[in-house]
Amino acid sequence: MSDDPPASVRHPIPGLVAALDVAGKASLLLLLLSAMLYPELGNLEGKGATARAIGYPLLAFTIPAVWYLRWRDRASFPWLADLLVTVTCFSDTLGNRMDLYDTIRWFDDLMHLVNTGLLAAAFILLTLAHRATLGRVLERGLAFGVTAALGWEIAEYYAFLSTSGASDRYADTLGDLTLGTLGSVAAALVVHRAWQGSYLLAAAPQLESRAPVPATTIG
């Protein structure tokens, strides 16, 4: 095995993905700002508006910050993974803004399933090479997804349930954890299948080990 450091691999900027990512981040900030200024319009009263206003921008800009500080000289920006994280934050905020959580009974379950899956997919894309086995991809997806689902339930409780007196509305915590786990498994299967079909190869990670130089025969 070669001891050479990883080689830098650059990929073209995916125009549509990049545009959606930037637009999603801008829309997220506008929605959060309006929710802070007019809580009744954002439908976030008693739902941890302050926690979301702080936590979602931090989450949405984590990948850009880490890339800029640590990876920009060696890798192109992981637009797809960043878009998946942005969509997760934006969809929850938009769902509250449109009052979908209170008007559509199954919308909360859908968000737990889909958003945990999107985050798990982003984590897999950022931390595994496309040659990873199905077992490794499932392991990585479950490790992140189950942890993220549990972390969300804990954050949800401390953000607003413990002070809202509405704990009885969230007796389905076990169901939310199950949906998050299923979303993670689905994400792992989709990403692995895409890699097997030679898709998403330009997504992160973009640092590949240099192939060893073959020995030459003299004579």
Backbone torsions as a table, in degrees:
resi	resn	phi	psi	omega
1	MET	NA	136.6	-178.8
2	SER	-70.8	142.4	176.8
3	ASP	-93.9	4.1	-179.3
4	ASP	-64.9	147.1	176.6
5	PRO	-66.3	161.5	179.1
6	PRO	-58.7	144.3	178.3
7	ALA	-87.5	145.4	178.1
8	SER	-79.1	129.0	179.4
9	VAL	-118.5	123.8	-179.0
10	ARG	-107.2	139.1	178.9
11	HIS	-122.5	151.3	176.5
12	PRO	-62.4	151.2	177.1
13	ILE	-71.0	123.3	177.5
14	PRO	-74.6	104.6	-170.0
15	GLY	-53.2	-51.9	-176.4
16	LEU	-66.9	-44.4	-179.8
17	VAL	-62.4	-43.8	179.5
18	ALA	-63.8	-42.1	179.8
19	ALA	-63.8	-43.2	178.4
20	LEU	-64.3	-37.9	-179.7
21	ASP	-64.6	-48.3	-179.8
22	VAL	-64.3	-44.2	179.9
23	ALA	-64.0	-39.2	179.1
24	GLY	-64.1	-41.5	178.6
25	LYS	-65.5	-43.3	179.1
26	ALA	-63.5	-42.8	179.4
27	SER	-65.7	-38.4	178.1
28	LEU	-60.2	-46.4	-179.5
29	LEU	-63.4	-40.1	179.0
30	LEU	-65.6	-41.9	178.9
31	LEU	-63.9	-42.7	-179.9
32	LEU	-67.3	-38.9	178.1
33	LEU	-63.5	-44.2	179.7
34	SER	-66.3	-34.4	178.7
35	ALA	-67.7	-34.1	177.9
36	MET	-72.7	-38.2	-178.9
37	LEU	-77.8	-36.7	-177.8
38	TYR	-132.7	77.1	-175.8
39	PRO	-55.4	-33.9	-177.6
40	GLU	-68.0	-27.7	177.9
41	LEU	-79.0	-31.5	-179.1
42	GLY	-83.5	-6.2	-178.8
43	ASN	54.1	38.8	179.7
44	LEU	-116.3	10.9	178.3
45	GLU	-64.1	123.6	-178.1
46	GLY	74.7	13.8	-178.0
47	LYS	-122.7	31.2	175.8
48	GLY	69.4	44.0	-178.7
49	ALA	-59.2	-43.1	-179.1
50	THR	-65.7	-42.3	178.9
51	ALA	-61.5	-41.8	178.1
52	ARG	-67.2	-40.7	-178.6
53	ALA	-62.8	-27.7	178.0
54	ILE	-92.0	-46.3	-173.0
55	GLY	-70.8	-41.5	-175.6
56	TYR	-67.5	-44.2	174.9
57	PRO	-61.5	-38.0	177.2
58	LEU	-60.7	-45.3	179.8
59	LEU	-67.0	-43.7	-176.4
60	ALA	-66.5	-26.2	-178.0
61	PHE	-108.3	11.6	178.7
62	THR	-66.6	-49.1	-179.0
63	ILE	-62.2	-46.5	176.9
64	PRO	-58.8	-39.6	-178.6
65	ALA	-66.3	-46.6	-179.4
66	VAL	-65.2	-42.0	178.7
67	TRP	-62.2	-44.9	-177.6
68	TYR	-65.1	-39.7	-176.2
69	LEU	-80.5	-30.2	-171.0
70	ARG	-120.4	-27.9	-166.7
71	TRP	-125.1	-4.9	-171.2
72	ARG	-64.1	-26.3	179.9
73	ASP	-81.9	-10.6	-175.3
74	ARG	-123.1	-11.7	-176.4
75	ALA	-149.7	144.9	173.5
76	SER	-71.4	161.4	-173.2
77	PHE	-68.7	134.4	-179.6
78	PRO	-79.8	76.4	-172.8
79	TRP	-60.6	-42.0	-175.9
80	LEU	-65.5	-47.4	178.7
81	ALA	-60.4	-40.4	-179.7
82	ASP	-66.7	-37.2	177.9
83	LEU	-63.3	-40.6	-180.0
84	LEU	-61.0	-39.8	177.6
85	VAL	-68.2	-42.6	179.5
86	THR	-60.9	-44.1	179.7
87	VAL	-60.3	-38.6	179.5
88	THR	-60.1	-48.7	179.9
89	CYS	-67.6	-42.0	-176.5
90	PHE	-67.8	-43.0	-175.5
91	SER	-65.2	-37.9	178.1
92	ASP	-66.7	-42.8	179.6
93	THR	-66.1	-42.9	179.1
94	LEU	-66.6	-37.8	178.3
95	GLY	-60.1	-40.7	175.3
96	ASN	-68.2	-42.1	-178.8
97	ARG	-59.8	-36.2	-179.3
98	MET	-91.2	3.8	177.5
99	ASP	61.4	32.8	-177.6
100	LEU	-74.3	-29.9	-179.3
101	TYR	-64.6	-33.2	-177.0
102	ASP	-94.3	-17.1	-176.3
103	THR	-105.3	-21.0	178.7
104	ILE	-118.3	115.1	-170.2
105	ARG	-60.0	-38.7	-173.6
106	TRP	-92.8	1.5	-175.0
107	PHE	-64.9	-38.9	179.3
108	ASP	-62.0	-42.5	178.3
109	ASP	-62.6	-41.0	178.8
110	LEU	-60.7	-42.6	-179.2
111	MET	-65.2	-39.6	177.6
112	HIS	-63.8	-41.8	-179.4
113	LEU	-67.4	-52.6	-173.0
114	VAL	-74.1	-48.5	-173.8
115	ASN	-67.6	-37.8	174.9
116	THR	-63.9	-38.2	176.8
117	GLY	-63.7	-41.0	178.9
118	LEU	-64.0	-42.5	178.2
119	LEU	-65.4	-40.1	178.5
120	ALA	-63.9	-40.7	177.8
121	ALA	-62.2	-43.2	178.1
122	ALA	-61.1	-42.2	-179.5
123	PHE	-64.7	-40.9	178.1
124	ILE	-62.7	-46.0	-179.9
125	LEU	-61.5	-33.4	-177.5
126	LEU	-81.4	-22.5	-169.6
127	THR	-120.2	-6.2	-180.0
128	LEU	-126.6	148.9	174.0
129	ALA	-82.7	157.1	-175.3
130	HIS	-68.7	-10.5	177.3
131	ARG	-87.8	2.0	-178.1
132	ALA	-61.9	146.2	179.3
133	THR	-73.2	162.8	178.1
134	LEU	-59.9	-38.9	178.9
135	GLY	-60.3	-43.8	179.7
136	ARG	-67.8	-38.8	-179.9
137	VAL	-65.8	-44.3	177.7
138	LEU	-63.3	-42.1	179.0
139	GLU	-60.8	-45.0	-179.2
140	ARG	-66.3	-41.9	179.8
141	GLY	-63.9	-43.4	179.6
142	LEU	-68.4	-41.7	-179.6
143	ALA	-58.6	-42.9	179.2
144	PHE	-76.9	-46.5	-173.0
145	GLY	-63.7	-45.2	179.5
146	VAL	-65.1	-41.2	178.1
147	THR	-63.9	-42.8	-179.7
148	ALA	-65.2	-41.3	180.0
149	ALA	-63.2	-43.2	178.6
150	LEU	-66.2	-43.0	179.3
151	GLY	-61.3	-37.6	178.8
152	TRP	-64.9	-43.0	-179.5
153	GLU	-63.1	-40.0	178.5
154	ILE	-66.9	-45.2	179.6
155	ALA	-63.6	-39.7	179.2
156	GLU	-60.6	-42.5	-179.6
157	TYR	-64.0	-50.7	-176.8
158	TYR	-73.0	-22.9	-179.4
159	ALA	-74.6	-41.1	-177.5
160	PHE	-150.4	-22.5	-176.5
161	LEU	-69.4	-38.3	-176.1
162	SER	-67.4	-17.5	-178.9
163	THR	-114.7	-6.8	-175.4
164	SER	-93.4	-13.8	-178.2
165	GLY	69.4	21.9	-176.9
166	ALA	-114.7	28.4	-175.9
167	SER	-60.4	-28.3	-179.0
168	ASP	-66.8	-20.3	178.6
169	ARG	-73.7	-14.1	-174.2
170	TYR	-119.7	39.1	175.9
171	ALA	-72.5	-8.5	-178.9
172	ASP	-93.2	27.7	-179.4
173	THR	-56.5	-41.9	179.3
174	LEU	-61.0	-38.8	177.3
175	GLY	-64.6	-39.1	178.0
176	ASP	-63.0	-41.5	178.5
177	LEU	-64.4	-39.7	178.6
178	THR	-64.3	-43.3	178.9
179	LEU	-64.1	-39.5	177.1
180	GLY	-62.6	-39.9	178.2
181	THR	-64.6	-45.0	178.8
182	LEU	-62.5	-38.7	177.6
183	GLY	-63.3	-36.8	179.2
184	SER	-67.2	-42.4	178.2
185	VAL	-63.3	-44.6	179.1
186	ALA	-61.0	-41.9	179.7
187	ALA	-62.7	-43.6	179.6
188	ALA	-61.7	-43.0	179.8
189	LEU	-65.1	-41.0	-179.5
190	VAL	-65.9	-46.0	-179.2
191	VAL	-63.6	-45.0	-179.5
192	HIS	-63.7	-41.9	178.3
193	ARG	-63.0	-39.6	177.9
194	ALA	-62.8	-44.1	177.6
195	TRP	-61.6	-41.4	179.3
196	GLN	-63.0	-30.4	178.3
197	GLY	-91.3	12.6	178.0
198	SER	66.9	29.3	173.2
199	TYR	-103.5	162.2	178.0
200	LEU	60.9	19.0	-178.8
201	LEU	-72.1	-18.5	178.7
202	ALA	-92.3	1.8	176.4
203	ALA	-85.0	166.1	179.6
204	ALA	-61.5	153.4	0.6
205	PRO	-77.6	152.9	-175.7
206	GLN	-120.2	16.4	176.4
207	LEU	-109.4	109.7	-179.2
208	GLU	-109.8	144.1	178.0
209	SER	-67.2	139.7	177.0
210	ARG	-65.9	136.3	177.1
211	ALA	-69.4	140.2	179.5
212	PRO	-63.9	142.6	-179.8
213	VAL	-74.3	124.4	-179.0
214	PRO	-65.2	145.1	-179.8
215	ALA	-72.8	146.3	178.9
216	THR	-105.3	148.2	-179.4
217	THR	-99.7	130.2	-179.8
218	ILE	-104.4	130.4	176.5
219	GLY	142.1	NA	NA
